[in-house]
């Protein structure tokens, strides 16, 4: 396994382990005149082209929350550039954009309305925002990757997400369990990653964990109400998410 120094290294290894061809695009994309809107760092392109399936991913890294919204302003130029560079007829229908967003302030939550605005935008790419903090990344690399240099990246991540004691530590102490938090977000935002659950194991259901945590805060009813409602727009959903986060009351 290649030495893992950052999240980009981690994601590249995951794609390679799943038989994707990975190409670094950092220097090429810097030629686009979009640096005033977003600063592209650690960019790579991953493509899977087999007889039964084709998939394409463009992975970029950002560290400024305002740049998340600016992604929508430059995505057309990014898509046209990739279409020019990658001569594949099904590229437009099968390309996704993973945005690795480093939250510089670990105590500050990302603006959910901005996340929803980007991820639910239907044009050019299917978009995923993978938010993380430097503390989460450092803990994950130090505690797990430096001690298992010969293991596959996905095997390490799967062992973490499937380990009940690690989860219990995360539930009791969010700071000491930061590594688990990042791994869970990687599984949510890299769409081809799947949890391999052994029915005979004592693995706790993730849904059960979520419901239990919400129940302790008397928020389970709110969560169920959110899932049942049909939202007219992102703003309405965001207001409901704020209500859930602040525990201010019930959603009608």
QUITACOR-V138425 format. One record per residue. SS is DSSP state (a for helix, b for strand, c for the rest). PHI is phi in degrees with one decimal (* if undefined). D_FIRST is the distance of its C-alpha to the first C-alpha in whole Angstrom. Layout:
ss/phi/d_first
SS/PHI/D_FIRST
SS/PHI/D_FIRST
This chain:
ss/phi/d_first
c/*/0
c/-64.9/4
c/-60.1/6
c/-96.5/8
c/-113.2/12
c/-155.6/14
a/-67.4/14
a/-61.3/14
a/-56.8/10
a/-63.0/10
a/-68.1/12
a/-57.3/11
a/-63.7/8
a/-62.2/11
a/-62.5/13
a/-62.8/11
a/-62.9/10
c/-100.2/14
c/69.3/15
c/-83.6/16
b/-91.2/16
b/-112.0/15
b/-129.1/17
b/-76.2/18
c/-122.7/22
a/-58.4/22
a/-71.0/25
a/-65.8/26
a/-71.6/27
c/-67.0/29
c/-75.2/31
c/-71.1/33
c/-86.7/36
c/-129.5/34
c/-63.3/33
c/-74.3/36
c/-100.0/35
c/-141.5/31
c/-106.7/29
c/-79.5/26
b/-130.4/23
b/49.9/19
b/-90.2/20
b/-144.7/18
b/-116.0/20
b/-126.7/18
b/-132.3/20
b/-115.4/20
b/-132.7/23
c/-120.4/24
c/-58.6/27
c/-97.4/28
c/-157.4/26
b/-130.5/25
b/-144.6/23
b/-134.6/23
b/-133.8/21
b/-109.8/22
b/-116.3/20
b/-126.1/22
b/-123.7/22
b/-131.8/25
c/-136.3/27
c/-125.4/31
a/-62.7/32
a/-62.7/35
a/-67.3/32
a/-60.4/31
a/-66.8/35
a/-67.8/35
a/-56.1/32
a/-66.7/35
a/-78.7/37
a/-110.6/34
a/-62.1/33
a/-62.0/35
a/-67.9/34
a/-63.2/31
a/-64.5/31
a/-65.7/34
a/-64.6/31
a/-67.2/29
a/-63.7/31
a/-69.3/32
a/-78.7/29
c/-109.1/28
c/-87.0/31
c/-128.9/30
c/-66.5/33
c/-98.9/32
a/-59.7/29
a/-60.9/32
a/-85.8/32
a/-129.4/28
b/-105.1/27
b/-119.1/25
b/-118.1/25
b/-102.3/22
b/-106.7/24
b/-85.2/22
b/-109.4/24
b/-87.7/24
c/-81.7/27
c/-69.4/28
c/-110.8/31
c/-63.0/29
c/-88.2/33
c/-103.5/34
c/-81.7/33
c/-67.9/32
c/-70.0/35
a/-65.5/35
a/-64.5/38
a/-70.7/35
a/-61.7/32
a/-63.0/35
a/-58.5/36
a/-78.3/33
a/-67.5/32
c/-93.3/35
c/-66.7/36
c/-88.1/36
c/-96.5/36
c/69.0/33
c/-131.1/30
b/-82.2/29
b/-114.1/28
b/-131.4/26
b/-105.9/26
b/-103.2/23
b/-85.3/24
b/-155.0/23
c/-116.6/23
a/-61.1/22
a/-66.3/23
a/-61.2/21
a/-64.5/18
a/-60.4/18
a/-64.3/19
a/-63.7/16
a/-67.0/13
a/-65.9/15
a/-81.5/16
a/-127.0/13
a/-80.6/10
c/-71.4/11
c/-93.4/12
c/-133.9/9
c/-66.2/6
c/-98.3/5
c/-86.2/6
c/-66.1/6
a/-59.2/8
a/-62.8/11
a/-63.3/11
a/-63.6/11
a/-64.1/14
a/-64.8/16
a/-63.3/16
a/-70.4/17
a/-67.7/20
c/-97.0/21
c/-93.9/22
a/-60.5/26
a/-59.5/26
a/-65.2/23
a/-64.0/25
a/-61.3/29
a/-63.1/27
a/-63.0/27
a/-67.7/30
a/-79.9/32
c/-142.0/30
c/-60.4/29
c/-69.1/28
c/-76.2/26
c/-106.7/24
a/-61.1/23
a/-60.1/19
a/-62.2/21
a/-59.1/23
a/-66.2/20
a/-61.4/18
a/-62.9/21
a/-70.9/22
a/-62.0/18
a/-66.8/20
a/-77.0/23
a/-105.8/22
c/-103.1/20
c/-65.0/22
c/-88.0/20
c/-75.6/18
c/-126.5/20
c/-80.2/21
c/-97.4/21
c/-97.0/24
c/-86.0/26
c/-60.9/29
c/-88.7/30
c/-82.2/28
c/-97.0/29
c/-61.7/27
c/-78.3/29
c/-61.9/30
a/-61.1/29
a/-62.6/32
a/-62.5/34
a/-61.7/32
a/-62.9/33
a/-63.7/37
a/-65.2/37
a/-63.5/36
a/-67.5/38
a/-62.7/41
a/-62.5/41
c/-97.1/42
c/58.6/44
c/-114.1/42
a/-61.5/42
a/-62.6/45
a/-63.8/44
a/-60.3/40
a/-64.2/42
a/-65.4/45
a/-60.4/42
a/-68.3/41
a/-82.3/44
c/-77.8/45
c/-105.7/45
c/-93.1/45
c/-74.1/47
c/-157.7/44
a/-62.9/41
a/-63.5/44
a/-63.6/45
a/-65.6/42
a/-62.6/41
a/-62.4/44
a/-67.5/43
a/-65.6/40
a/-62.8/41
a/-63.0/44
a/-62.4/41
a/-67.4/39
a/-92.0/42
c/54.2/44
c/-93.9/47
c/160.7/49
c/-106.5/49
c/-95.7/48
c/-75.5/51
